[in-house]
Amino acid sequence: MTGTTDTITGMTFQPGRTALEAVGLGVKYRRRRALEDCSFRIPAGRVCALVGPNGAGKSTLLALAAGLRRPTAGSLTVFGGRPGAADVRPRIAYLSQDKPLYPQFTIADTLRMGRELNPGRWDRAAAERMVAEGGLSSTARVGDLSGGQRTRVALALAFGKRPELLLLDEPMADLDPLARHELTAALMGQAAEHATTVVIASHVLAELDGICDYLLLVADGRVRLAGEVEDLLAAHALLVGRHEGPGLPREFATHTVVEARATGRQLTALIRPDGPVPERWRVAEPSLEELLLAHLRAPGAPALLAPSAEPRTPHRPRAQGPSQEPRAVA
C-alpha cells in the first residue's frame, strides 16, 4: 500500500490505518472526572499535538493509551487492540513527565537495559545515534546529566524500542529554548525516518506550531477540537471590524461564533463561517495559536471534529471498572 507524505512533517502515513480511537471515553476518580465522553480518532503516521491547560486530562489520556490506567466508561483502542495487551504493548513507547531513569546507571547501562527489556525489537543504532548527536559519552552517569541530556537519553530508550506509537507527556517542559529546539529536531527526524505515530502533550503552544500535522485539544476533560491542523484552521475565520454597539453584529447570526472580543471601537471574532462574510469585515485564516487560545477562552463553543477524527466504532456506553493508579509495564 502506498502512503502519503505530509508536507509539514515529511512523514508517510497510511490513510486507512488507525493508531488511537476513543469512543465515549471517560475516567472518574472518586468525585472528580478526569475525562468525560471523549470520542476521537488519530490516524497512524501522524504527529499529533495533544493540547490543553494543566489539569485538562492530557496525562490521563496518555496513561490510558500506554495501558497504565483503565477507563471507567467507554473504550480506547491502540491499533485496534486493548492498551497494555501482550500484542500491543511492544508497539508502544511512553515517556512520562518525570522521565524515570536510574541515576546510578551509565548511559551504556541504560541502553543495555533497554535492549534486554525489548528483545527482538531493539534498534541499537537508533538509540546510540540519538545519544551521539547530543555529544554524550556512553560512560557518563545519568545522575550527572543535565535536564536536556536526560531527556535525550530517555528519547534514545524510546526510539531504541522502534515503537509504532510514541507517547510523550510534556517532554520538553524542563528544557531551555536551545535544548528544546535541538531535541525537537532530533525527535522529528527519528519519527519521520520510521513513520512513527507521535502523540506529544504540551501546554506550550509555541513549541508545537510547525511540527505537528494533527491536533487534539482537550479542556475540562472533554475533546474540543480534533483533526488535521490544516483542516481545522481552514474551518475557521478571523474577522476584524468596527465595533458598533453592545452585543454581536446581526450578520454573525448565520455563523458559529467561537469568540468575540471588543477593544475600543474594534471587534475581533473567531468564527466558523456558514456562507459569505460581509465585506466590511477583514477576513484572515487564524494562526494555530489564535485558534487554540480562542477555544480555551470560550469553553461554551461547540466542539469540532474533522472527518478524519470521527471514530469508526459505534458508541456503545459501557463501564469498564474503576480507574487504577499507574502500574509498571515491562
Rosetta silent file (secondary structure, phi, psi, omega in degrees, C-alpha in Angstrom):
SEQUENCE: MTGTTDTITGMTFQPGRTALEAVGLGVKYRRRRALEDCSFRIPAGRVCALVGPNGAGKSTLLALAAGLRRPTAGSLTVFGGRPGAADVRPRIAYLSQDKPLYPQFTIADTLRMGRELNPGRWDRAAAERMVAEGGLSSTARVGDLSGGQRTRVALALAFGKRPELLLLDEPMADLDPLARHELTAALMGQAAEHATTVVIASHVLAELDGICDYLLLVADGRVRLAGEVEDLLAAHALLVGRHEGPGLPREFATHTVVEARATGRQLTALIRPDGPVPERWRVAEPSLEELLLAHLRAPGAPALLAPSAEPRTPHRPRAQGPSQEPRAVA
SCORE:     score description
SCORE:     0.000 S_00000001
   1 L     0.000  133.988 -179.044    0.000    0.000    0.000 S_00000001
   2 L   -86.523  131.660  179.322    1.344    3.430   -0.942 S_00000001
   3 L   -91.341  173.666  177.825    1.428    6.015    1.836 S_00000001
   4 E  -111.435  134.949 -179.717    1.013    9.780    1.697 S_00000001
   5 E   -94.597  125.323 -179.911    3.845   12.117    2.684 S_00000001
   6 L   -76.295  137.938 -176.301    2.834   15.051    4.879 S_00000001
   7 L   -74.685  -20.505 -179.151    4.154   18.424    3.723 S_00000001
   8 L   -86.155  -52.132 -172.177    4.774   19.681    7.278 S_00000001
   9 L   -95.513  -18.633 -176.082    6.476   16.745    8.968 S_00000001
  10 L    78.153    6.911 -176.804    7.786   14.793    5.969 S_00000001
  11 L   -89.014  150.414  177.375    6.260   11.647    7.441 S_00000001
  12 E  -100.685  129.997  179.871    4.477    8.961    5.446 S_00000001
  13 E  -130.838  156.582  178.941    1.148    7.762    6.771 S_00000001
  14 L  -102.042  114.146 -174.214   -1.453    5.231    5.687 S_00000001
  15 L   -57.578  -29.236 -175.544   -4.883    6.901    5.488 S_00000001
  16 L   -83.503  -15.698 -175.374   -6.756    3.703    6.300 S_00000001
  17 L   -88.652  146.447  178.861   -4.909    2.757    9.485 S_00000001
  18 E  -116.417  127.017  176.334   -5.941    3.931   12.935 S_00000001
  19 E   -85.942  -52.055 -178.824   -3.418    4.410   15.720 S_00000001
  20 E  -130.017  137.868  174.309   -5.760    5.561   18.505 S_00000001
  21 E  -142.630  126.262  177.643   -9.537    5.523   18.712 S_00000001
  22 E  -117.379  138.581  178.186  -11.673    6.598   21.661 S_00000001
  23 E  -134.322  112.651  179.478  -15.433    6.179   21.871 S_00000001
  24 E    58.790   30.880 -172.502  -17.336    7.683   24.809 S_00000001
  25 E   -69.375  134.103  177.802  -14.136    7.504   26.857 S_00000001
  26 E  -146.706  148.400  175.863  -14.351    8.535   30.490 S_00000001
  27 E  -137.465  127.513  179.726  -12.252    8.363   33.653 S_00000001
  28 E  -125.168  131.405  175.357  -13.562    9.223   37.103 S_00000001
  29 E  -112.883  102.706 -178.464  -11.539    9.472   40.312 S_00000001
  30 L    53.028 -106.505 -177.038  -13.918    9.422   43.253 S_00000001
  31 L   -97.335   -2.878 -175.382  -15.726   12.765   42.865 S_00000001
  32 E  -112.055  135.699  175.421  -13.640   14.172   40.018 S_00000001
  33 E   -98.243  117.536  177.635  -13.940   13.387   36.324 S_00000001
  34 E   -81.753  -36.379  176.475  -10.597   13.498   34.538 S_00000001
  35 E  -139.179  144.930 -177.583  -12.129   12.640   31.142 S_00000001
  36 E  -144.585  120.446  173.654  -15.756   12.603   30.081 S_00000001
  37 E    50.169   50.503 -179.758  -17.414   11.291   26.911 S_00000001
  38 E   -91.990  125.258  176.713  -14.313   11.693   24.732 S_00000001
  39 E  -131.795  129.035  179.620  -14.573   10.385   21.179 S_00000001
  40 E  -169.244  168.746  175.776  -11.889   10.830   18.530 S_00000001
  41 E  -138.862  136.973  174.154   -9.608    9.023   16.096 S_00000001
  42 E  -116.978  113.761  178.879   -5.911    9.583   15.336 S_00000001
  43 E   -65.274  152.598  178.686   -4.766    8.035   12.029 S_00000001
  44 L   -66.274  147.348  176.743   -1.483    6.150   12.006 S_00000001
  45 L    88.133    0.142 -178.942    1.641    8.029   10.970 S_00000001
  46 L   -88.026  156.218  167.688    0.548   11.398   12.289 S_00000001
  47 E  -106.856  104.754 -170.108    2.392   13.747   14.632 S_00000001
  48 E  -104.839  126.339  173.052   -0.439   14.782   16.930 S_00000001
  49 E   -85.492  120.341  174.456   -0.335   17.696   19.352 S_00000001
  50 E   -99.474  105.119 -168.084   -2.306   16.882   22.496 S_00000001
  51 E  -116.055  147.474  175.137   -3.052   20.344   23.823 S_00000001
  52 L   167.205  161.869  178.526   -4.826   21.704   26.857 S_00000001
  53 L   -68.566  167.687  175.335   -4.309   23.606   30.096 S_00000001
  54 L   -57.918  135.216 -179.728   -2.858   21.944   33.171 S_00000001
  55 L    84.167    7.696 -177.170   -5.404   19.523   34.613 S_00000001
  56 L   -75.868  -20.585 -177.481   -7.266   19.135   31.319 S_00000001
  57 L   114.677    9.149 -177.569   -6.790   15.349   31.216 S_00000001
  58 H   -64.348  -48.869 -178.199   -3.806   15.080   28.857 S_00000001
  59 H   -64.742  -37.719  177.417   -1.665   12.919   31.156 S_00000001
  60 H   -61.964  -43.160 -179.738   -4.638   10.696   31.966 S_00000001
  61 H   -63.236  -42.692  178.565   -5.298   10.136   28.267 S_00000001
  62 H   -65.966  -39.526  178.186   -1.668    9.200   27.581 S_00000001
  63 H   -63.779  -35.863  175.511   -1.615    6.840   30.570 S_00000001
  64 H   -64.016  -45.038 -178.798   -4.734    5.141   29.193 S_00000001
  65 H   -65.103  -30.845  179.299   -3.112    4.741   25.775 S_00000001
  66 L   -82.159   -4.922 -179.315    0.002    3.273   27.398 S_00000001
  67 L    80.501   18.075 -178.851   -2.097    0.730   29.299 S_00000001
  68 L   -92.306  -14.607  174.904   -1.229    2.207   32.705 S_00000001
  69 L  -135.500  163.533  175.194   -4.824    3.094   33.590 S_00000001
  70 L  -118.188  142.733  178.078   -8.226    1.704   32.751 S_00000001
  71 L   -72.349  155.208  173.707  -11.232    3.779   31.702 S_00000001
  72 L   -97.462   -9.892  176.960  -14.371    3.879   33.816 S_00000001
  73 E  -153.947  151.943  176.285  -16.559    4.437   30.747 S_00000001
  74 E    70.710 -159.553 -175.528  -16.320    3.943   27.010 S_00000001
  75 E  -145.611  155.007  172.544  -13.367    2.453   25.184 S_00000001
  76 E  -139.335  127.322  178.051   -9.900    3.254   23.876 S_00000001
  77 E  -120.229  149.401  177.160   -8.085    1.089   21.350 S_00000001
  78 E  -121.177  116.514 -174.185   -4.498    1.207   20.095 S_00000001
  79 L    50.554   37.364  176.601   -4.020   -0.225   16.594 S_00000001
  80 L    82.125   -2.421 -178.331   -7.376   -1.914   17.103 S_00000001
  81 E  -116.223  176.791 -179.650   -6.340   -3.696   20.316 S_00000001
  82 L   -80.431  130.542  176.510   -6.561   -3.133   24.035 S_00000001
  83 L   -57.157  135.365 -179.478   -3.849   -0.896   25.513 S_00000001
  84 L    89.235   -8.969  178.059   -1.494   -2.991   27.602 S_00000001
  85 L   -66.654  153.568 -174.069   -2.343   -6.244   25.801 S_00000001
  86 L   -59.629  -31.334 -178.792    0.604   -8.529   25.128 S_00000001
  87 L   -89.520   -7.051 -179.441    0.407   -7.999   21.363 S_00000001
  88 L  -104.988  -38.895 -174.006    0.009   -4.203   21.647 S_00000001
  89 H   -53.546  -44.182 -178.905    2.418   -3.236   24.425 S_00000001
  90 H   -64.535  -15.912 -177.148    5.647   -3.855   22.449 S_00000001
  91 H   -88.688   -1.138 -174.442    4.424   -1.460   19.746 S_00000001
  92 E  -119.768  139.373  168.392    4.187    1.496   22.155 S_00000001
  93 E  -122.397  134.477 -175.458    6.807    3.667   23.834 S_00000001
  94 E  -128.376  126.700  178.737    5.680    6.037   26.589 S_00000001
  95 E  -118.310  109.665 -177.755    7.716    8.849   28.107 S_00000001
  96 L   -80.566  172.269 -176.360    6.136   10.378   31.212 S_00000001
  97 L   -60.269  -37.719 -174.880    6.788   13.869   32.543 S_00000001
  98 L   -83.963   -5.798  175.873    9.301   12.726   35.162 S_00000001
  99 L    46.157   66.478 -175.027   11.340   10.650   32.646 S_00000001
 100 L   -65.429  117.090  175.936   12.212    7.854   35.100 S_00000001
 101 L  -134.744  155.259  178.096   15.833    6.745   34.687 S_00000001
 102 L   -82.936  113.326 -174.679   18.240    5.084   37.104 S_00000001
 103 L   -63.945  -26.730 -177.973   20.656    7.844   38.208 S_00000001
 104 L   -81.683  -11.362  179.390   23.409    5.376   39.142 S_00000001
 105 L   -77.711  148.670  166.385   23.422    3.811   35.653 S_00000001
 106 E   -80.673  170.706  176.491   25.741    4.975   32.916 S_00000001
 107 H   -62.629  -39.436  178.157   24.259    5.764   29.529 S_00000001
 108 H   -62.260  -41.690  177.212   25.646    2.457   28.254 S_00000001
 109 H   -60.548  -41.978 -177.569   23.968    0.627   31.170 S_00000001
 110 H   -63.828  -44.560  179.036   20.690    2.372   30.383 S_00000001
 111 H   -69.069  -33.333  176.587   20.746    1.395   26.716 S_00000001
 112 H   -64.143  -40.676  176.984   21.736   -2.154   27.637 S_00000001
 113 H   -61.570  -41.737  178.174   18.683   -2.319   29.912 S_00000001
 114 H   -59.851  -40.064  178.576   16.522   -1.114   27.028 S_00000001
 115 H   -64.644  -42.291 -177.723   17.850   -3.901   24.834 S_00000001
 116 H   -69.696  -30.641  179.852   17.171   -6.549   27.496 S_00000001
 117 H   -81.891  -13.046 -177.341   13.618   -5.291   28.094 S_00000001
 118 L  -130.376   60.286 -178.608   12.809   -5.276   24.380 S_00000001
 119 L   -63.455  136.095  177.787   14.209   -8.493   22.899 S_00000001
 120 L    86.770  -13.824 -178.716   13.666   -8.799   19.179 S_00000001
 121 L  -120.158  -12.922 -169.972   12.704   -5.137   18.717 S_00000001
 122 L   -67.468  128.420  178.224   15.708   -3.199   19.987 S_00000001
 123 L  -106.686   91.934 -176.200   17.292   -0.852   17.450 S_00000001
 124 H   -60.815  -40.746 -177.055   20.769   -0.283   18.826 S_00000001
 125 H   -63.007  -42.571 -179.252   21.782    2.051   16.008 S_00000001
 126 H   -64.972  -42.700 -179.699   18.798    4.383   16.535 S_00000001
 127 H   -65.536  -45.858 -178.162   19.369    4.578   20.296 S_00000001
 128 H   -68.642  -32.072  178.434   23.102    5.183   20.003 S_00000001
 129 H   -67.115  -40.120  178.219   22.611    7.785   17.278 S_00000001
 130 H   -61.539  -39.326  178.227   20.240    9.784   19.481 S_00000001
 131 H   -70.053  -46.216 -176.135   22.872    9.779   22.246 S_00000001
 132 H   -63.860  -35.886 -179.168   25.790   10.535   19.928 S_00000001
 133 L   -65.946  -18.623  175.955   24.042   13.503   18.313 S_00000001
 134 L   -92.898    3.883  179.784   23.945   15.105   21.756 S_00000001
 135 L    67.259   29.698 -176.441   27.696   14.687   22.205 S_00000001
 136 L   -94.985  143.026  175.794   27.203   12.401   25.208 S_00000001
 137 L   -86.105  138.368 -179.708   29.713    9.824   26.413 S_00000001
 138 L   -66.316  -16.777 -179.495   28.389    6.312   26.931 S_00000001
 139 L   -92.025   -3.404 -179.852   30.286    6.178   30.249 S_00000001
 140 L   -69.429  139.843  177.682   28.554    9.259   31.715 S_00000001
 141 E   -79.674  139.498 -179.656   26.314    8.602   34.728 S_00000001
 142 H   -58.857  -38.203 -178.777   22.667    9.517   34.271 S_00000001
 143 H   -65.196  -16.634 -179.785   22.657   11.291   37.636 S_00000001
 144 H   -96.280   -0.335 -175.853   25.341   13.695   36.396 S_00000001
 145 L   -85.188  155.780  173.692   23.458   14.756   33.265 S_00000001
 146 L   -75.713  171.938  179.543   21.568   17.999   32.726 S_00000001
 147 H   -59.939  -43.368  178.941   17.817   18.013   32.196 S_00000001
 148 H   -65.242  -37.329  179.263   18.196   18.228   28.435 S_00000001
 149 H   -68.645  -39.647  177.131   20.739   15.416   28.378 S_00000001
 150 H   -64.273  -38.716  177.381   18.485   13.157   30.468 S_00000001
 151 H   -62.189  -39.960  178.462   15.622   13.882   28.085 S_00000001
 152 H   -63.113  -42.032  178.685   17.839   12.856   25.167 S_00000001
 153 H   -65.283  -41.253  178.277   18.725    9.559   26.889 S_00000001
 154 H   -62.416  -40.593  176.681   15.045    8.918   27.647 S_00000001
 155 H   -67.193  -33.772  176.144   14.191    9.551   23.988 S_00000001
 156 H   -61.705  -42.066  176.172   17.021    7.209   22.971 S_00000001
 157 H   -61.076  -44.248 -177.859   15.371    4.474   25.039 S_00000001
 158 H   -63.751  -46.294 -178.282   12.020    5.224   23.442 S_00000001
 159 H   -74.244  -27.757  176.428   13.325    5.164   19.862 S_00000001
 160 H   -62.612  -26.245  177.903   15.509    2.138   20.525 S_00000001
 161 L   -72.474  -11.461 -175.899   12.307    0.214   21.109 S_00000001
 162 L    51.623   59.053 -176.377   11.346    1.065   17.498 S_00000001
 163 L   -76.144  152.425  169.565    7.762    1.909   18.509 S_00000001
 164 L   -86.040  -24.976  177.810    4.898    2.309   16.102 S_00000001
 165 E  -130.944  124.177  179.637    3.285    4.719   18.586 S_00000001
 166 E  -114.302  119.836 -178.572    5.306    7.162   20.681 S_00000001
 167 E  -107.832  119.458 -175.564    3.505    8.861   23.591 S_00000001
 168 E  -122.817  120.977 -178.439    5.272   11.912   25.040 S_00000001
 169 E  -104.245  102.940  179.888    3.973   13.757   28.110 S_00000001
 170 L    48.745   54.558 -172.236    5.405   17.301   28.269 S_00000001
 171 L   -67.421  -24.752 -174.734    8.827   16.037   27.100 S_00000001
 172 L  -107.093   11.789 -170.094   10.423   19.478   26.756 S_00000001
 173 L   -60.648  -33.823 -174.011    8.924   21.174   29.827 S_00000001
 174 L  -101.831   17.940 -174.277   12.187   21.483   31.787 S_00000001
 175 L  -106.080  152.288  173.799   14.461   22.461   28.889 S_00000001
 176 L   -77.132  164.270 -174.483   15.915   25.783   27.812 S_00000001
 177 H   -55.766  -39.896 -178.800   14.940   27.073   24.330 S_00000001
 178 H   -66.543  -47.066  178.966   18.120   25.842   22.613 S_00000001
 179 H   -62.572  -37.315  178.849   17.887   22.333   24.063 S_00000001
 180 H   -62.990  -42.956  179.946   14.183   22.256   23.200 S_00000001
 181 H   -64.359  -44.881 -177.592   14.936   23.177   19.585 S_00000001
 182 H   -64.796  -43.711 -177.596   17.706   20.579   19.249 S_00000001
 183 H   -73.032  -33.089  175.927   15.690   17.748   20.773 S_00000001
 184 H   -62.693  -42.830  178.177   12.591   18.613   18.779 S_00000001
 185 H   -62.730  -42.046  178.928   14.639   18.363   15.572 S_00000001
 186 H   -64.777  -42.401  179.545   16.086   15.015   16.694 S_00000001
 187 H   -61.171  -47.353 -177.454   12.644   13.732   17.630 S_00000001
 188 H   -67.782  -35.554  177.853   11.090   14.715   14.316 S_00000001
 189 H   -63.918  -44.815  179.039   13.977   13.263   12.332 S_00000001
 190 H   -65.218  -42.931 -178.112   13.694    9.890   14.041 S_00000001
 191 H   -64.651  -41.351  179.859    9.903    9.849   13.751 S_00000001
 192 H   -65.957  -37.944 -178.294    9.984   10.709   10.043 S_00000001
 193 H   -62.877  -36.417 -174.652   12.606    8.040    9.321 S_00000001
 194 H  -108.611    6.485 -179.179   10.480    5.274   10.835 S_00000001
 195 L    53.504   42.979 -179.449    6.965    6.683   10.108 S_00000001
 196 L   -78.401  136.824  170.252    6.218    6.603   13.825 S_00000001
 197 E   -77.549  126.898 -177.202    2.872    7.879   15.088 S_00000001
 198 E  -120.979  130.615  170.514    3.667   10.511   17.720 S_00000001
 199 E  -118.844  114.575 -174.665    1.302   11.994   20.308 S_00000001
 200 E  -118.595  116.462 -178.931    3.011   14.837   22.143 S_00000001
 201 E   -88.670  137.456  178.216    1.256   16.544   25.053 S_00000001
 202 E  -163.238  151.857  169.937    2.068   20.137   25.851 S_00000001
 203 L  -110.308    4.717  176.343    0.551   23.344   27.162 S_00000001
 204 L   -96.817  100.091 -171.686    3.286   25.426   25.474 S_00000001
 205 H   -64.800  -35.151 -174.820    1.665   26.285   22.162 S_00000001
 206 H   -62.687  -30.900 -176.227    4.761   27.808   20.556 S_00000001
 207 H   -80.189   -6.228 -178.097    6.712   24.528   20.654 S_00000001
 208 L  -101.557  -27.479 -176.675    4.024   22.673   18.694 S_00000001
 209 L   -63.871  125.441  178.012    3.418   25.033   15.788 S_00000001
 210 L    94.585  -13.611  179.272    5.140   23.755   12.656 S_00000001
 211 L  -111.571  -16.204 -176.582    5.987   20.265   13.937 S_00000001
 212 L  -112.000  138.630  177.555    2.518   18.730   14.309 S_00000001
 213 L  -107.839   -2.866 -178.774    0.098   17.939   11.499 S_00000001
 214 E  -135.035  151.950 -173.951   -2.725   16.691   13.721 S_00000001
 215 E  -136.058  138.565  171.003   -4.424   18.254   16.730 S_00000001
 216 E  -134.444  108.511 -179.685   -6.346   17.057   19.754 S_00000001
 217 E  -100.794  123.399 -179.430   -7.487   19.864   22.059 S_00000001
 218 E  -120.294  133.622  176.355   -8.756   18.780   25.477 S_00000001
 219 E  -146.154  134.917 -178.935  -10.252   21.093   28.089 S_00000001
 220 L    53.921   35.684  175.631  -12.143   20.229   31.263 S_00000001
 221 L    79.155    5.069 -178.302  -11.857   16.548   30.391 S_00000001
 222 E  -122.746  151.843  176.500  -13.601   16.881   27.017 S_00000001
 223 E   -79.826  125.620 -179.131  -12.398   16.938   23.418 S_00000001
 224 E  -103.211  -38.683  178.437  -12.888   20.407   21.931 S_00000001
 225 E  -140.650  143.994  175.357  -11.062   20.086   18.592 S_00000001
 226 E  -156.090  136.490  177.219   -9.674   17.100   16.692 S_00000001
 227 E   142.599 -175.081  177.322   -8.336   16.623   13.195 S_00000001
 228 E   -62.723  137.967 -179.740   -5.713   17.775   10.714 S_00000001
 229 H   -57.147  -45.749 -177.810   -4.285   21.154   11.658 S_00000001
 230 H   -61.099  -40.641 -179.397   -4.791   22.483    8.122 S_00000001
 231 H   -68.050  -41.159 -179.306   -8.449   21.404    8.060 S_00000001
 232 H   -66.848  -40.272  177.274   -9.225   22.896   11.470 S_00000001
 233 H   -64.586  -42.426 -178.359   -7.603   26.204   10.556 S_00000001
 234 H   -67.000  -23.397 -179.812   -9.457   26.306    7.230 S_00000001
 235 L   -78.801   -7.786 -178.506  -12.771   25.713    9.019 S_00000001
 236 L  -118.619  159.695  174.917  -12.353   28.971   10.966 S_00000001
 237 E  -138.763  141.348  177.165  -12.025   32.618   10.011 S_00000001
 238 E  -102.308  118.895 -177.307  -10.659   35.550   11.974 S_00000001
 239 E  -109.615  138.153  176.435  -12.736   38.693   11.455 S_00000001
 240 E  -132.087  129.273 -179.945  -11.712   42.229   12.374 S_00000001
 241 E  -163.224 -175.169 -177.794  -14.016   45.216   12.013 S_00000001
 242 E   -74.663  134.873  178.494  -15.620   48.235   13.630 S_00000001
 243 L   -88.130  118.522 -175.542  -17.409   47.625   16.918 S_00000001
 244 L  -121.444   88.728  174.382  -20.871   49.141   16.725 S_00000001
 245 L    83.156  176.416 -177.146  -22.787   48.985   19.983 S_00000001
 246 L   -71.777  158.832  177.521  -23.419   46.194   22.507 S_00000001
 247 L    77.473  177.493 -179.590  -23.839   42.559   21.558 S_00000001
 248 L   -83.384  148.645  175.447  -22.753   40.716   18.448 S_00000001
 249 L   -58.734  147.047 -176.937  -23.343   42.147   14.975 S_00000001
 250 H   -62.698  -31.216 -178.040  -26.514   40.851   13.341 S_00000001
 251 H   -70.260   -8.515  176.294  -24.587   39.418   10.393 S_00000001
 252 H   -80.246   -9.478 -172.034  -22.927   36.946   12.773 S_00000001
 253 H   -62.081  -27.962 -177.839  -26.259   35.177   13.334 S_00000001
 254 H   -89.261   -1.866 -177.921  -25.706   32.747   10.455 S_00000001
 255 L  -114.905  160.387  172.967  -22.223   31.753   11.617 S_00000001
 256 E   -87.766  115.796 -178.710  -20.868   29.820   14.602 S_00000001
 257 E   -93.906  115.983  176.771  -19.109   32.348   16.809 S_00000001
 258 E   -79.121  -48.487 -178.372  -16.310   30.808   18.864 S_00000001
 259 E  -156.062  143.148  174.342  -15.163   34.035   20.482 S_00000001
 260 E  -137.197  130.709 -178.493  -15.671   37.771   20.020 S_00000001
 261 E  -132.037  132.805  179.198  -13.646   40.452   21.809 S_00000001
 262 E  -103.531  132.940  175.228  -14.066   44.206   21.667 S_00000001
 263 E  -128.801  100.593 -175.215  -11.123   46.568   22.110 S_00000001
 264 L    63.820 -122.686 -179.316  -12.289   50.145   21.952 S_00000001
 265 L   -94.409    6.195 -177.743  -14.004   50.560   18.584 S_00000001
 266 E  -109.759  137.326  177.060  -12.567   47.358   17.118 S_00000001
 267 E  -116.465  128.878  175.930  -14.171   43.923   17.275 S_00000001
 268 E  -117.100  127.988 -176.525  -12.158   40.753   16.670 S_00000001
 269 E  -135.851  140.546  170.890  -14.055   37.487   16.264 S_00000001
 270 E  -104.621  122.387 -177.354  -13.169   33.879   15.521 S_00000001
 271 E  -130.213  163.873  164.878  -15.999   32.177   13.671 S_00000001
 272 E  -106.388   99.991 -172.233  -16.818   29.050   11.694 S_00000001
 273 L   -67.011  140.431  173.934  -18.344   30.684    8.651 S_00000001
 274 L  -124.912   75.574 -175.666  -21.503   29.295    7.122 S_00000001
 275 L   114.695 -177.670 -177.143  -21.721   31.317    3.943 S_00000001
 276 L   -68.210  152.713  177.767  -20.212   34.618    2.799 S_00000001
 277 L  -105.000  135.018  179.550  -18.958   37.238    5.246 S_00000001
 278 L   -53.471  146.730 -173.498  -19.976   40.907    4.721 S_00000001
 279 L   -65.412  -19.871 -177.418  -17.307   42.990    3.006 S_00000001
 280 L   -70.421  -10.084  179.850  -16.932   45.404    5.913 S_00000001
 281 L   -98.603  134.409  170.549  -15.025   42.709    7.823 S_00000001
 282 E   -80.054  127.182 -173.453  -11.350   41.992    7.232 S_00000001
 283 E  -114.650  133.971  176.911  -11.063   38.210    6.962 S_00000001
 284 E  -145.127  157.423  172.983   -7.962   36.098    7.635 S_00000001
 285 L   -80.800  132.589 -178.256   -7.156   32.498    8.478 S_00000001
 286 L   -70.315  157.097  169.856   -6.193   32.254   12.154 S_00000001
 287 L   -77.441  166.510  178.009   -2.827   31.003   13.313 S_00000001
 288 H   -60.092  -42.097 -179.835   -2.719   27.789   15.313 S_00000001
 289 H   -64.105  -41.996  178.351   -2.108   29.773   18.495 S_00000001
 290 H   -62.758  -40.810  178.882   -5.055   32.087   17.803 S_00000001
 291 H   -62.070  -48.949 -176.539   -7.309   29.091   17.163 S_00000001
 292 H   -66.871  -45.399 -178.453   -6.310   27.287   20.347 S_00000001
 293 H   -62.896  -40.042  179.410   -6.427   30.326   22.619 S_00000001
 294 H   -62.081  -43.771  179.774   -9.870   31.315   21.369 S_00000001
 295 H   -69.041  -34.215  178.041  -11.284   27.860   22.073 S_00000001
 296 H   -70.957  -32.606  178.457   -9.651   27.742   25.505 S_00000001
 297 H   -79.558  -14.239 -176.894  -11.086   31.159   26.394 S_00000001
 298 L  -123.833   75.965 -175.554  -14.551   30.129   25.185 S_00000001
 299 L   -63.232  -17.715  179.985  -15.436   26.838   26.900 S_00000001
 300 L   -86.700   -3.636 -179.293  -19.018   27.051   25.663 S_00000001
 301 L   -67.210  142.363 -179.666  -18.083   26.999   21.977 S_00000001
 302 L   -60.928  142.153  177.072  -19.270   23.887   20.103 S_00000001
 303 L   -70.851  158.573  179.482  -16.677   21.153   19.665 S_00000001
 304 E  -140.036  123.116  172.604  -15.418   20.318   16.176 S_00000001
 305 E  -113.965  124.110  174.397  -14.092   17.011   14.868 S_00000001
 306 L   -66.770  158.929 -178.656  -12.709   16.907   11.329 S_00000001
 307 H   -53.039  -38.558 -178.998  -13.890   13.923    9.246 S_00000001
 308 H   -68.139  -18.030 -177.966  -10.592   12.083    9.790 S_00000001
 309 H   -95.395   -3.801  179.175  -11.060   12.380   13.565 S_00000001
 310 L   -72.930  128.235  179.393  -14.532   10.833   13.637 S_00000001
 311 L   -61.253  147.079  177.473  -14.431    7.395   15.326 S_00000001
 312 L   -93.734  -12.155 -179.445  -15.238    4.429   13.117 S_00000001
 313 L   -95.056  129.922  178.719  -16.542    2.358   16.025 S_00000001
 314 L   -65.043  150.746 -177.433  -20.169    2.962   17.090 S_00000001
 315 L   -80.628  117.169  174.070  -20.704    4.273   20.615 S_00000001
 316 L  -123.512   96.387 -176.098  -21.933    1.575   22.991 S_00000001
 317 L   -53.892  127.293 -178.252  -21.918    3.014   26.541 S_00000001
 318 L  -160.341  125.287  177.352  -20.267    0.518   28.836 S_00000001
 319 L   -74.976  148.436 -178.689  -18.401    0.868   32.100 S_00000001
 320 L  -123.129   26.068  177.247  -15.034   -0.865   32.355 S_00000001
 321 L    91.195  171.207 -177.205  -14.466   -0.874   36.109 S_00000001
 322 L   -68.513  150.454  176.741  -12.759    1.577   38.424 S_00000001
 323 L   -69.857  148.597 -179.397   -9.746    3.539   37.296 S_00000001
 324 L  -114.149  154.463  171.596   -6.404    2.327   38.577 S_00000001
 325 L   -71.015  156.867 -178.895   -3.261    4.131   39.594 S_00000001
 326 L   -56.809  140.847  175.304   -0.338    3.680   37.190 S_00000001
 327 L  -123.573  160.592 -177.454    1.410    0.330   37.365 S_00000001
 328 L   -72.563  140.985  176.342    4.747   -0.701   35.981 S_00000001
 329 L  -121.630  127.511 -178.109    4.819   -2.150   32.493 S_00000001
 330 L   -69.486    0.000    0.000    7.763   -4.267   31.417 S_00000001
